[in-house]
Amino acid sequence: MSSIVIIGAGVVGLTTALTFREKGHEVRVVAAAKGQETTSAVAGAVWYPFRADPPARVKAWALRSREWFIGLARDDPSAGVDVLTRYELVDDERVPWWAEGLPDLKFLKGGFRGATRFAFSHIAPRAESAIHLAWLEAKLAHPITLRRVASFDEARAAVGAGPGATVVNCTGMGAATLANDRAMQAVYGQIVVTEPGDIDLRESHDDERDLEKLFYSIPRRSEVVLGGCAEACAADRPTTTTAAMTEAILARTRAHGLNPGRVIRERAGLRPYRTSGVRVERDASDPRVIHNYGHGGAGFTLARGCAEEVCAMVDKTL
Ligand SMILES: Cc1cc2nc3c(=O)[nH]c(=O)nc-3n(C[C@H](O)[C@H](O)[C@H](O)COP(=O)(O)OP(=O)(O)OC[C@H]3O[C@@H](n4cnc5c(N)ncnc54)[C@H](O)[C@@H]3O)c2cc1C
C-alpha cells in the first residue's frame, strides 16, 4: 500500500484520510488549521448540494455520501450524524436536478406552514460538524502536522514522506494560492446558532427562492443553526459577523413560522466555490498530485463520494 499525504483537515481532507485508511494506505495529514478553525466547523452540515458544480458529478458524489452518512447514523452515533427530514419551499412541482430519483422525495401540496403553495421533503443526513470533525480526526493513525505549506514538496517534507508519495490537495479556499487556481471564488455565509426554542430538532427547513433573503434552519443535537446569506467576495474577506445579518436571519426564521430560543453565538465562513466545478482530478503536470477541492456550499454533502473517487484513482495505478 502506498504512502498518502493529505493537505487540509477540513471535512474533505479528513474524510479523504479516513477513506484511504480503510483501504489500508499509510496516511499523513498536514494542515494550517484544524477543528473549529476550519470553514467546515461553521457549516450546518446538512445533506444538500448547495453551490457546487457540475450537476452530473455532484449528484453522483452527493448520493454516495448520503448513503454513507445514513449508514453512519445507523451504526455509530459517535460520528455525530443524524437523519433529519428536510423541507424546502418552492413555487412549483418541478423536481430539482439533484433530487431526481430520491426514493423518499415527497411534494406537499396546498402549502407548508402557510408560507407557500408548494414544498417538498426528503430524508437528509446532518453531520454535527464539531463532533464529526473530531470523530474523523480520531480515526487518523498519526496526529495532524499543523503547518501552512507553500508547495506539494513542502507538504511531503513536513510529514517526512518520500518524493514519490501521492499528495491529495484538500485545501478548500487555500487552493486559490497553493494550486494557483483563479477559478476559486469565495462565497461568504453567516449563521446564527440558537437554543432550540420551539424548533423541532428532527426537521431542517430551507427557502432559497429569493437568494437575497436566503433562509435555512438546521438543527444540531441541542442547538439550531439558522442562516443565512451567500455573497461572492474576495478570498481575504474577514469572516466577521454583523448584527444586521443576525437580525435579518432571526426575522426570516420567524417569518417562516419558526420560533428559535436564545442566541448562543454567530459565525461566518467562506464557502470554497469553484466556478469551473469541484476539482477532483490528477494534476496534469504532476501525476503525484491529486486535487480534491472547490466543494462550495456542499463539502459535507460531497466529501465521501469525492474521497472514494480519489482513492480509486490511486488504487487503479497500484
Ligand atoms: C455558513 C456556511 C454554511 C454551510 N452549510 C453547509 C451545509 O449545510 N452542508 C454542506 O455540505 N456544506 C455546507 N457548507 C460548506 C462547507 O462548509 C464547505 O464546503 C466545506 O467546509 C469545505 O471543506 P474543505 O475541507 O474543502 O475546506 P476547509 O474546511 O476550509 O478546510 C481546508 C483545510 O485546508 C487547510 N489549508 C488551506 N490551505 C493550506 C495550506 N497552504 N497549507 C496547509 N493547509 C492548508 C486549512 O487549514 C484546512 O485545514 C457551509 C459553509 C458555510 C460557510
The ligand as an SDF file (V2000), in Angstrom:
LIG
                    3D

 53 58  0  0  0  0  0  0  0  0999 V2000
  -22.2260   29.3630    6.5130 C   0  0  0  0  0  0  0  0  0  0  0  0
  -21.9170   28.0430    5.8410 C   0  0  0  0  0  0  0  0  0  0  0  0
  -22.8520   27.0220    5.8670 C   0  0  0  0  0  0  0  0  0  0  0  0
  -22.5870   25.8040    5.2310 C   0  0  0  0  0  0  0  0  0  0  0  0
  -23.5160   24.7880    5.2890 N   0  0  0  0  0  0  0  0  0  0  0  0
  -23.2600   23.6010    4.6720 C   0  0  0  0  0  0  0  0  0  0  0  0
  -24.2050   22.5320    4.7370 C   0  0  0  0  0  0  0  0  0  0  0  0
  -25.2640   22.6330    5.3530 O   0  0  0  0  0  0  0  0  0  0  0  0
  -23.8920   21.3540    4.0970 N   0  0  0  0  0  0  0  0  0  0  0  0
  -22.7150   21.1990    3.4220 C   0  0  0  0  0  0  0  0  0  0  0  0
  -22.4890   20.1140    2.8530 O   0  0  0  0  0  0  0  0  0  0  0  0
  -21.8040   22.2020    3.3670 N   0  0  0  0  0  0  0  0  0  0  0  0
  -22.0540   23.3970    3.9630 C   0  0  0  0  0  0  0  0  0  0  0  0
  -21.1500   24.4270    3.8800 N   0  0  0  0  0  0  0  0  0  0  0  0
  -19.9650   24.2570    3.0220 C   0  0  0  0  0  0  0  0  0  0  0  0
  -18.8490   23.5330    3.7240 C   0  0  0  0  0  0  0  0  0  0  0  0
  -18.5760   24.1330    4.9500 O   0  0  0  0  0  0  0  0  0  0  0  0
  -17.6010   23.5520    2.8300 C   0  0  0  0  0  0  0  0  0  0  0  0
  -17.9000   23.0750    1.5390 O   0  0  0  0  0  0  0  0  0  0  0  0
  -16.5370   22.6600    3.4460 C   0  0  0  0  0  0  0  0  0  0  0  0
  -16.2360   23.1110    4.7490 O   0  0  0  0  0  0  0  0  0  0  0  0
  -15.2840   22.6090    2.6050 C   0  0  0  0  0  0  0  0  0  0  0  0
  -14.4250   21.7240    3.2680 O   0  0  0  0  0  0  0  0  0  0  0  0
  -12.8720   21.7040    2.9740 P   0  0  0  0  0  0  0  0  0  0  0  0
  -12.3150   20.6080    3.8050 O   0  0  0  0  0  0  0  0  0  0  0  0
  -12.6590   21.6810    1.4960 O   0  0  0  0  0  0  0  0  0  0  0  0
  -12.3640   23.1480    3.4490 O   0  0  0  0  0  0  0  0  0  0  0  0
  -11.9650   23.7150    4.8950 P   0  0  0  0  0  0  0  0  0  0  0  0
  -12.8950   23.2820    5.9540 O   0  0  0  0  0  0  0  0  0  0  0  0
  -11.7710   25.1840    4.6780 O   0  0  0  0  0  0  0  0  0  0  0  0
  -10.5670   23.0380    5.1690 O   0  0  0  0  0  0  0  0  0  0  0  0
   -9.4240   23.3860    4.4220 C   0  0  0  0  0  0  0  0  0  0  0  0
   -8.2120   22.8500    5.1320 C   0  0  0  0  0  0  0  0  0  0  0  0
   -7.0610   23.1200    4.3360 O   0  0  0  0  0  0  0  0  0  0  0  0
   -6.0920   23.7710    5.1360 C   0  0  0  0  0  0  0  0  0  0  0  0
   -5.2310   24.5740    4.2650 N   0  0  0  0  0  0  0  0  0  0  0  0
   -5.5860   25.5150    3.3650 C   0  0  0  0  0  0  0  0  0  0  0  0
   -4.5000   25.9880    2.7330 N   0  0  0  0  0  0  0  0  0  0  0  0
   -3.4230   25.3410    3.2630 C   0  0  0  0  0  0  0  0  0  0  0  0
   -2.0160   25.3750    3.0370 C   0  0  0  0  0  0  0  0  0  0  0  0
   -1.4600   26.1980    2.1230 N   0  0  0  0  0  0  0  0  0  0  0  0
   -1.2060   24.5750    3.7900 N   0  0  0  0  0  0  0  0  0  0  0  0
   -1.7370   23.7390    4.7070 C   0  0  0  0  0  0  0  0  0  0  0  0
   -3.0700   23.6570    4.9550 N   0  0  0  0  0  0  0  0  0  0  0  0
   -3.8930   24.4350    4.2430 C   0  0  0  0  0  0  0  0  0  0  0  0
   -6.9100   24.5490    6.1480 C   0  0  0  0  0  0  0  0  0  0  0  0
   -6.1130   24.9110    7.2730 O   0  0  0  0  0  0  0  0  0  0  0  0
   -7.9630   23.4920    6.4840 C   0  0  0  0  0  0  0  0  0  0  0  0
   -7.4340   22.5430    7.3740 O   0  0  0  0  0  0  0  0  0  0  0  0
  -21.3650   25.6340    4.5410 C   0  0  0  0  0  0  0  0  0  0  0  0
  -20.4080   26.6520    4.5470 C   0  0  0  0  0  0  0  0  0  0  0  0
  -20.6740   27.8540    5.1930 C   0  0  0  0  0  0  0  0  0  0  0  0
  -19.6240   28.9220    5.1950 C   0  0  0  0  0  0  0  0  0  0  0  0
  1  2  1  0
  2  3  1  0
  2 52  2  0
  3  4  2  0
  4  5  1  0
  4 50  1  0
  5  6  2  0
  6  7  1  0
  6 13  1  0
  7  8  2  0
  7  9  1  0
  9 10  1  0
 10 11  2  0
 10 12  1  0
 12 13  2  0
 13 14  1  0
 14 15  1  0
 14 50  1  0
 15 16  1  0
 16 17  1  0
 16 18  1  0
 18 19  1  0
 18 20  1  0
 20 21  1  0
 20 22  1  0
 22 23  1  0
 23 24  1  0
 24 25  2  0
 24 26  1  0
 24 27  1  0
 27 28  1  0
 28 29  2  0
 28 30  1  0
 28 31  1  0
 31 32  1  0
 32 33  1  0
 33 34  1  0
 33 48  1  0
 34 35  1  0
 35 36  1  0
 35 46  1  0
 36 37  1  0
 36 45  1  0
 37 38  2  0
 38 39  1  0
 39 40  1  0
 39 45  2  0
 40 41  1  0
 40 42  2  0
 42 43  1  0
 43 44  2  0
 44 45  1  0
 46 47  1  0
 46 48  1  0
 48 49  1  0
 50 51  2  0
 51 52  1  0
 52 53  1  0
M  END
$$$$
